[in-house]
Amino acid sequence: MRNNKTIIGSYSANTLYNVQFCTSTSKGSSDNVIIKNFELQHDAESNGNDSIVVYFGGGENLWVDHCTFVGHSDYNTASTGLEDWDKFLACCYDADYCTVSDCSFGLYMNTV
């Protein structure tokens, strides 16, 4: 992602599956980024790779608001044989002034 981006999910269609939002200094500056109002899920096969749903590796003024990080619905079913290490959010390296507000993190719960 580049500078000055706001990505907002609608109230009726806000689920994203197997996406990755990334800011990185190797690709240039990524300042003033807002990600808001999404339910973010990923496949069980993502446990064994570097796929982090929101990865802020560089930039300033980065904000995640009203997002639900639910991971995946399978438990110990990935072909990697790994436990469910749902990788949701990373603010690291050259990322400054990161805000995470009113978000929830946890394994997808199937209500049957």
Wavefront OBJ file of the C-alpha trace (Angstrom):
o trace
v 0.000 0.000 0.000
v 1.110 3.551 -0.629
v 0.529 6.891 1.118
v -2.840 8.324 2.070
v -5.094 5.277 1.668
v -8.381 4.664 3.471
v -10.060 1.284 2.958
v -13.494 0.909 4.572
v -15.746 -2.140 4.450
v -19.473 -1.645 3.978
v -21.883 -2.792 6.656
v -23.538 -5.401 4.424
v -20.468 -6.802 2.625
v -17.315 -6.464 4.681
v -15.728 -9.952 4.853
v -12.330 -10.371 3.203
v -10.820 -13.808 2.763
v -7.099 -14.547 2.226
v -6.050 -10.925 1.750
v -2.912 -9.209 2.951
v -2.515 -5.476 3.604
v 1.160 -4.552 3.703
v 3.279 -1.432 4.117
v 7.017 -1.726 3.650
v 9.902 0.704 3.445
v 11.529 -1.369 0.690
v 8.679 -0.294 -1.636
v 8.657 3.341 -0.503
v 6.835 5.249 2.180
v 3.425 4.138 3.417
v 2.115 6.948 5.595
v -1.459 7.771 6.630
v -3.130 4.395 6.039
v -6.535 3.504 7.555
v -8.168 0.061 7.406
v -11.660 0.059 8.909
v -14.786 -2.071 9.335
v -13.710 -5.470 8.009
v -13.989 -9.088 9.043
v -10.700 -10.687 7.991
v -10.396 -14.451 7.554
v -7.678 -16.672 6.137
v -7.255 -20.243 5.038
v -5.843 -22.895 7.379
v -2.987 -23.434 4.903
v -1.727 -19.928 5.747
v -0.433 -21.133 9.128
v 2.904 -22.320 7.745
v 3.864 -19.285 5.636
v 4.568 -15.580 6.105
v 1.026 -14.482 5.276
v 0.070 -11.944 7.941
v -3.319 -10.332 7.325
v -2.261 -6.764 8.227
v 1.498 -6.207 8.100
v 2.723 -2.705 8.896
v 6.468 -2.922 8.263
v 7.053 0.737 7.504
v 5.408 4.147 7.477
v 3.735 6.463 9.956
v 0.186 7.106 11.126
v -1.172 3.611 10.463
v -4.609 2.781 11.861
v -6.756 -0.360 12.061
v -10.244 0.304 13.431
v -13.395 -1.778 13.965
v -11.916 -4.924 12.402
v -12.551 -8.517 13.396
v -9.641 -10.889 12.812
v -11.193 -14.354 12.915
v -8.592 -16.486 11.170
v -10.012 -19.728 9.875
v -12.638 -22.260 10.860
v -10.456 -25.384 10.799
v -8.583 -26.598 13.841
v -5.360 -28.569 13.308
v -6.384 -29.478 9.751
v -3.705 -27.653 7.763
v -1.512 -29.982 5.717
v 1.478 -28.458 7.527
v 0.380 -30.256 10.696
v 0.937 -27.039 12.657
v -1.316 -25.796 15.418
v -3.571 -22.849 14.635
v -1.242 -19.845 14.931
v -3.630 -17.391 13.292
v -1.384 -14.550 12.182
v -3.448 -11.410 12.329
v -1.498 -8.179 12.726
v 2.131 -7.036 12.880
v 3.403 -3.518 13.554
v 7.170 -3.778 13.314
v 10.461 -2.601 11.831
v 10.029 0.983 10.568
v 6.310 1.402 11.387
v 5.615 4.319 13.735
v 2.448 5.688 15.308
v 0.323 2.565 14.777
v -3.152 2.538 16.295
v -5.401 -0.488 16.737
v -8.816 0.443 18.099
v -12.036 -1.457 18.760
v -10.822 -4.674 17.083
v -11.264 -8.300 18.090
v -8.803 -11.143 17.594
v -9.451 -14.852 17.836
v -10.150 -18.181 16.247
v -13.280 -18.371 14.125
v -16.093 -19.843 16.174
v -18.675 -21.830 14.259
v -22.065 -21.448 15.912
v -24.086 -24.491 14.882
l 1 2 3 4 5 6 7 8 9 10 11 12 13 14 15 16 17 18 19 20 21 22 23 24 25 26 27 28 29 30 31 32 33 34 35 36 37 38 39 40 41 42 43 44 45 46 47 48 49 50 51 52 53 54 55 56 57 58 59 60 61 62 63 64 65 66 67 68 69 70 71 72 73 74 75 76 77 78 79 80 81 82 83 84 85 86 87 88 89 90 91 92 93 94 95 96 97 98 99 100 101 102 103 104 105 106 107 108 109 110 111 112
